[in-house]
């Protein structure tokens, strides 16, 4: 049940950030100065973070299926994959000035 709630919460946040452009939900960007925010492409940043959250919600639903079927390795694998995806995307987003104007 926890994985389903987490997946639904991630979908809602992904929708709000990606399609509604609620950039104030992005940690770090929301506390930046106006001068610092001008350096970033807000639309590309919102799309990138929104896509990440959609992927993470899918992984959470896979964990929910593993929990439902009582297959522990699926839940464990999902959490490992969840962590790896976050790590890889953080490295990807912070290299190459991908979201800067």
C-alpha positions in Angstrom: 0.0 0.0 0.0 2.9 2.4 0.8 4.4 1.9 -2.6 1.0 2.7 -4.3 0.6 5.9 -2.3 4.2 6.9 -3.1 3.7 6.2 -6.8 0.5 8.3 -6.9 2.2 11.2 -5.0 5.1 11.1 -7.5 2.7 11.1 -10.4 0.9 14.2 -9.0 4.2 16.0 -8.4 5.5 15.0 -11.9 2.3 16.4 -13.5 2.5 19.6 -11.6 6.2 20.2 -12.3 6.2 19.0 -16.0 2.9 20.3 -17.3 1.9 23.1 -14.9 5.5 24.4 -14.6 5.4 24.6 -10.8 9.1 25.2 -10.6 8.8 26.3 -7.0 8.5 22.6 -6.1 12.1 22.0 -7.3 14.4 22.1 -4.4 17.3 24.5 -5.0 15.6 26.3 -7.8 12.9 27.6 -5.5 15.4 29.2 -3.1 17.6 30.7 -5.8 17.9 34.4 -6.3 16.1 36.0 -9.3 19.5 36.6 -11.0 20.4 32.9 -10.5 17.0 31.7 -11.9 17.5 33.8 -15.0 20.5 31.6 -15.9 18.3 28.5 -16.2 15.8 27.4 -18.8 12.8 26.9 -16.6 10.8 24.9 -19.2 13.7 22.4 -19.8 14.3 22.1 -16.0 10.6 21.4 -15.3 10.5 18.8 -18.1 13.6 17.1 -16.9 12.5 16.9 -13.2 8.9 15.9 -14.2 10.2 13.1 -16.4 12.4 11.8 -13.5 9.4 11.8 -11.2 7.3 9.9 -13.8 10.1 7.2 -14.0 10.3 7.0 -10.3 6.6 6.6 -9.9 6.7 3.7 -12.4 9.4 2.0 -10.3 7.3 2.5 -7.2 4.4 0.8 -8.9 6.7 -2.2 -9.8 7.6 -2.4 -6.1 3.8 -2.4 -5.3 3.3 -5.3 -7.7 6.1 -7.2 -6.0 4.6 -6.5 -2.6 1.1 -7.6 -3.9 2.6 -10.9 -5.3 4.7 -11.4 -2.2 7.9 -11.5 -4.2 10.5 -9.9 -2.0 13.2 -9.7 -4.6 11.1 -7.5 -6.9 10.6 -5.0 -4.0 14.3 -5.0 -3.2 15.3 -4.7 -6.9 12.9 -1.8 -7.3 14.5 0.1 -4.4 18.0 -0.5 -5.8 16.8 0.6 -9.2 15.1 3.7 -7.6 18.4 4.7 -6.0 20.5 4.1 -9.1 18.1 6.1 -11.3 18.2 9.1 -8.9 22.0 8.9 -8.7 22.5 8.7 -12.5 20.0 11.5 -13.2 21.5 13.8 -10.6 24.9 13.3 -12.3 23.4 13.8 -15.7 21.5 17.0 -14.7 24.5 18.6 -13.1 27.0 18.0 -15.9 27.1 19.7 -19.2 25.0 22.8 -18.3 21.9 21.0 -19.7 19.4 23.4 -18.2 21.3 26.7 -18.5 20.3 29.3 -21.0 
